[in-house]
Amino acid sequence: MGKKEFISETAAKIYAAMFTREDKDPDPKKAIELADELWTLLEEKHSE
């Protein structure tokens, strides 16, 4: 799986999960940022 596909799929899952929180509105930009951060963390772990 490539970076774009990973971020797209992961951001969609994060965004969907955001709807379960009543205290904050879902934010698609934040979901993409979180997915990108997760990609970076996984890349760093994999390269160790």
C-alpha positions, 0 to 999 in steps of 0.5 A, spaced: 500 500 500 502 506 498 502 513 502 496 516 498 492 510 499 494 509 506 492 516 508 486 516 504 483 510 507 486 511 514 483 519 514 476 516 512 476 511 518 479 517 523 473 522 520 468 517 521 470 516 528 470 523 529 462 523 528 462 519 535 464 525 539 459 530 541 464 535 544 467 536 537 465 537 530 468 532 525 474 535 521 476 532 515 483 536 515 485 534 522 483 527 520 488 527 514 493 530 518 493 525 523 493 519 518 499 523 515 502 523 522 501 515 523 504 514 516 510 518 518 511 514 525 510 507 521 515 509 516 520 511 522 518 504 526 519 500 519 526 503 518 529 502 525 
